[in-house]
Amino acid sequence: MQIELNRIDSDFHFEAKGTSGVAVHIDASTEIGGHNAGARPMELLLMGLGSCSALDVILILRKQKLEIEDFKVTVKGHREKDAIPAVFTQIHIHYQLKGSLPPDKVQRAIQLSMDKYCSASAMLAKTAHITHSFEII
């Protein structure tokens, strides 16, 4: 896997592309001279974790012939204050699924993602305690 970062302005705005060719914009906050023109690097880590697990959950439930009408994932991360580097120490993932889904199958799909399949979870779990919850609406 490889990505490329290209600086967009004279400050902190970058455009990143991976092998998929899809562009992602990254920038710093205005507090340090950025322009809020993209996601922060640590936000991207949480986005990666949430999407990695979400893809797993969808694949697992699809294999069981279960239909998800809608799906939302919220990831909250807490970093050690005033630490350098300020790594994530606690992360909570909340899954909100819509459809006629058996709760035990949803729980099992999430658990398989977090414990077995999601590479982002495996990496972040080295520094952060990761918890999860879900609701079916």
Rosetta blueprint (number, residue, H / E / L):
1 M L
2 Q L
3 I L
4 E E
5 L E
6 N E
7 R E
8 I L
9 D L
10 S L
11 D L
12 F L
13 H L
14 F E
15 E E
16 A E
17 K E
18 G L
19 T L
20 S L
21 G L
22 V L
23 A E
24 V E
25 H E
26 I E
27 D L
28 A L
29 S L
30 T H
31 E H
32 I H
33 G L
34 G L
35 H L
36 N L
37 A L
38 G L
39 A E
40 R L
41 P H
42 M H
43 E H
44 L H
45 L H
46 L H
47 M H
48 G H
49 L H
50 G H
51 S H
52 C H
53 S H
54 A H
55 L H
56 D H
57 V H
58 I H
59 L H
60 I H
61 L H
62 R H
63 K H
64 Q L
65 K L
66 L L
67 E L
68 I L
69 E L
70 D E
71 F E
72 K E
73 V E
74 T E
75 V E
76 K E
77 G E
78 H E
79 R E
80 E L
81 K L
82 D L
83 A L
84 I L
85 P L
86 A L
87 V L
88 F E
89 T E
90 Q E
91 I E
92 H E
93 I E
94 H E
95 Y E
96 Q E
97 L E
98 K E
99 G L
100 S L
101 L L
102 P L
103 P H
104 D H
105 K H
106 V H
107 Q H
108 R H
109 A H
110 I H
111 Q H
112 L H
113 S H
114 M H
115 D H
116 K H
117 Y H
118 C L
119 S H
120 A H
121 S H
122 A H
123 M H
124 L H
125 A L
126 K L
127 T L
128 A L
129 H E
130 I E
131 T E
132 H E
133 S E
134 F E
135 E E
136 I E
137 I L
